[in-house]
């Protein structure tokens, strides 16, 4: 029985309730995966083609026009594609999870369901799409005379960390979406700026010392460096970058769930 006056421990009580309704979480993940491509002719193949089309355009611009090169002599294409699919995991997971809370108002205002479960289902479904996106990345590696490294199973830690990171941030965004309609436009601008501040389509070692220091403070840089290191060997991730990835994931997750628990009673009244 739900008691709105009962005292709840942030994060712990929320995760316990999500676990108790894990069957619903599984159904929501399946729904997200099927509804996304319901009216699409090629369906889930967009998970393969979309990053390839984006990479093709960026590859032409930066490799042909700006003559982008890696200092190691490795092919630029796998480096670029890995950045594209990881940023897609973050951007889509973040915005879709934030939207999922407000778009589920019809359910949340009628029955008691923890709203965090909708955000979590969106980030998990995007994580599944990410693994599908590893197929074209593997093909691009092979075409570039490279192979996934022996460390590629460690990609699971990157995906788990990104899921925690984007889920925590999406809960904060969902409160902003409910309270301020203009926040969606502002977030799109911030995400665009963040993408340029992440070494997706430029090698980080070509930056000056001051600019490089700023780029390295971006948490997404650590995720990208670790992913490129463990999957294709197109970067060298330091221990500091591993720690920053894990630290930012758990910090965002804890802060997002804690603030959401406190703000939700006020936000739900505006749905």
N, C-alpha and C positions, 0 to 999 in steps of 0.2 A: 504494500500500500504506500502510495506517495504522500509524504508529509512535507509541505512547503516550508514549515517552520523548523524542521529538523536541521541540526547543524551538520555541515558536510565538510570533509577534509578535501581541499583542492587537489585535483589530479587523481588522487587515490579513489575517492568516491565516484568520480566521473568514469574512470577506467573500469571500475568494478561493474558499474551499470552497463557500460558498453559490452563488457565480457558476458554479462548475463543475457544480453540480447545479441549475441554473436550470430545467431541464425538470421536475424534481421540485417545485420551488417553484411553477411554473405549475399543475401538477396539483393541488397542495394548495390553491391559491387557488380553483380551479374546484370542488374538493370542498367547501371551506368555504361557497361560495356556494350550491351545490346542496343539501347536507345540511341547511343551516340552515332551509330552507323545504320539506323533503322531504314532511313530513306536514301541511303547511299548505294549507288550501283556497284561499286567495287568494295564496299564495306570496310572491313578491318584492314584491308590492304593500304588504306590511307595512312596507317601507322608506319608503313614502309615507304610510301611514295612521298608523303609530305616532307620529311626531313631530307630526302634525296633532292627534291625540287629546290628547297631552300638552299641546300648546300651547293647545288649546281650554279645558282645565281651568285652566291657569295664567292665561290671558287673562281668564277670568271673574273669578278671584279678585283679580288685581292691577289689572285695568282697571276692573272693575265695583265691587268692594268697596273697594279701596284707592285707586282713581282714579289709577292710575299714568299719567304723562304724560312725554313727552320735551320737553326745554327748547327744541328746535328746532321744535316743533310738528308733527313727522312722526308718522306712525301708530305706535302701540306694538306692533302685531301682528307686522310684519316683524322688528322689533328682538327680540321675544321668541322667534319661531320660529328665527331664526338662532342664538340662544344654545342652544336646545334641541337642534338637530341637531349643533352643534359639540361640545357636551358628550356627546352620544350617541356621536360618533366617538371621543372620548377614553375614556369609561368602558367601552364595549363592546370597543374595541380593546385596552385595557389588561388587562381581566379575562380576555377570551377568549384573548389571546396567552399570558398567564401560565398559564392552565389547559391550553393546548395542549401545553406541554412535559411536564407530569406525566401527562396523559392519553395521551401517545404512548409510554408506558413499554414497551408490548409490542413496539414497533419499535426503540426506542433501546437496549433490553437484548439485542437479537438481532443487529442489523446496525449497521454504523458509518454514522451520518448525523449531521451537525452539528445539534444540537437547536435552534439559533437559527433554522433554516429554518422550523420549525413556528410559532414566534412571529411571524416576519416574514410568513408567509402569512396569519396571522389579521389582522394590522394592515392588510395590503394589501387583503384582502377587505372589511374595514370601510371602507377608503377608497373602494372602489368603491360600496359602499352609500351613502356620504356623497354622492357625485355624484348618485345617484338621488334623494336627499333634497333636492337643489337644485331639483328640478322643482316640488314644492309651495311652496317658498320663492319661486320666481319668480312663481307664480300669486298668492301672497299679496301680493307687491310690486305686481303689476298691479292687483289688487283695491283696494289702498290708494293707487292713483294714483301709484305709483312704478315705476321700471324699474331693472334691473341697470345699474350704472355702466359706463363705458367701460373701467374697470380690472378688470372681472370675470375676465379670464384670469389675473390674479395670484393667484386662489384656489388655483391649482396649488401655489404656494409655501407656502400655509397648510397644504394637505393633506400635502405632502412633509415639512414641518417637524413636523406632528403625528404622522405615521407614524414618523419617527425618534424623536421624544420618547416616544411610547407604547411603541415597540419596546424602547428602552433600559430604561425603567422596568419593562416586563413581564418582562424577563430577571431583574431583581433580585427581582421578586415571585415568579417561578417557583421560585427558590431558597428563598424563604421558605415557599412553599406546600409544597414537598417536605419541608422540615425541621420546620415547625410547622403542625399542622392548624388551630390557632386563628387563624392569620394571615388566612384568608379572611374571617372575621367582622370582624376588626379593619380590614381593608382596606375592606370595605363601609361601615363607620362613617366612616373617613377620607375616602372618596370622597363621601359625603353631606355631610360638613363642607366639603369642597373646593368642592362645587357651590354651597353657600351663600356661600362666599367669592369666587365668580366672579360678575360682574354679568350673570347670565343673565336674570333677571326683574326687575331693578331698574336704573334709570339710574345710572351711576356718578357723575354730576355732582350728585346729590341727597345724597351722603354728606358727612359732616363731614370736615375736613382730616386728622384723625388716622386715622379709619376708612378714608378713601380711600387714604391712604399704605399701609396694610396690604393693601388689596385690590389695589393696583397692584404690590405685591411678588409677588403670585401669578402665576406664569408663564402660566397659562391665560388671565388677563386680557388679556395682550398678543395671544395668538392670536385671542381673540374680538374685540378692538378692530380688529385688522387685517382679519379676515374681514368684519366689518360695514362697514368702510370701503370695501374693494375691491369687494364684491358689491352691496350695497344703498345705500351712502352713509349708513348710519344711525349712524355714528360717525366720529371723526377720529383716525386712528392717527398717532402721532408717530414720528419716526425712532428714538427710544429704544425704543418698543414693537416696531418692526420688528427692531431689533438684539437685544432681549430674546427675541423669538420664535426667531430663528435661533440665538442663543447657547445658549438652554436646550435646543433640539432637538439640537444637536451635542454639547453637554456630557452630556446624559442618554444619548445614543446611545453615546458613547465610554466613559463610566463603566459603563453597563450591560453592554456587551460585554466590557470589561476584567475586571470583577469576576466575571461569569458564567464566563469562561474559567478563572479561578483556582479557583472554587468547584465547577464542574461535576464534576470527578473524584470529589469527596466526595459530592456530591448524587446522582449516578447510582447509587451503591451502595445508596441508600435507596429507589430506585424499586421 
